[in-house]
Amino acid sequence: MPSLTFVLPHWLYWSSLVLFPLAAVFFVYRERAQRDAGRANLFLAYFFLITAGFLGMHRFYLKSRWGFLFIPFFVAVLWTSGQVRDGREALSLARSQAEHAERVLTHAKADVASGKAGAADRLAKADADAVSARDNNAAAIGGLVRSNNLARIAGILLGIVLVGDIFLVPGLVRRAREREGQPAPTDVHPLVTDVPVTPVKQPLAVFRPVDWLVRVTGELVAYWAVLAVIAYYYEVVARYVFNSPTNWVHESMFLMFGIQYMLAGAYAYRDETHVRVDIIYSHLSERGRAICDIITSAFFFLFTGTMLVTGWRFASDAMAVGERSFTEWGIQYWPVKLAIPIGAALLLLQGLSRLMRDIAIATRRIG
């Protein structure tokens, strides 16, 4: 199989963190607005064909048993790729041994020329070892060529089957929709975000923009988890099918999840999903919990304020020196560190909104 040499450009990485959640939200809203939402559709069929067609996932999505036809071809690709990997290792070893044998032979010839004792015997042995090493090297080269040819044939056969399905997918989708029939009509298409895990208490009117900003930010960065699935999927395929492990997937996802952790903190605080040790709090009345939150908010604002100030110092220093990672990928660090003060600011605003709401509850102005 051919090698993959793709390295994710930095501009594409940062732009995907912005554009992918927006595109995901658009497709989710559009799909849920359709009357036949949930039925087989052409977009998903082609998506599965492009991303996992070598396993026949597009056929399985359309409930076609012909998907099993792809599995033997994929197994052949995996096996031949393993043979190529072993052939490369064998060639590397044989080449090293051949080079060593040639050096020993050169030294033995020099000893014979200088008339050293026993040099003729050493030359004969070195010559025999060199001949054997050359034969092993030639055999390793031939074995690698055969393995490459087998891998190429397996890849071509799998590619032919996939290309054929590119033209067959529209008909497959049409027949799948005919088998499914028409869905039951409904006028309600709720979004996942409309049904939170825990009820969210409404903020005061003046803080509703803050609540909206925190909610939108949290929901957008949540789609980054899908990006991680796609990236690690690419890494697995590149490593085990094409023998081309990446030097950017792990670092890019590690940094992405760090940014997500900071930006989604306010969203988790809004929905009260942070982990807490609850011994007395849940037994209090609503007004009692509000008073408890007001008292303990001093520690919250102390923490978030410190994180905001120190985070901004980290980010400004990184921007000033153009800090980059020490890895081969060399990604910029300042956008990652900038997420610390931004996340702290969102958390601070959400905390202020909650504090004002708790004060209103404690003073019986609402509820």
PELINSUL-V355016 format. One line per field, one symbol per residue. phi: phi as a letter, one per 40 degrees, with the letter a starting at -180 (. if undefined). A space follows every 50 residues. Layout:
BEGIN
phi = ???
END
This chain:
BEGIN
phi = .ccbbcbccccccccccccccccccccccccccccbdgcdbccccccccc caccbgccccccfbcccccccdcccccccccccccccccccccccccccc ccccccccccccccgccgcccccccccccccccccccccccccccccccc cccccccccccccccdccddccccccccccgccccabbbccdccbccbcb ccccdcbcdcccccccccccccccccdcccccccccccccbbfbccbbcc ccccccccccdccccccccccfbccbcbbbdccccccccccccccccdcc cccccccccccccdccccccbgcbcccccgcccccccccccccccccccc cccccccccccccgcbg
END
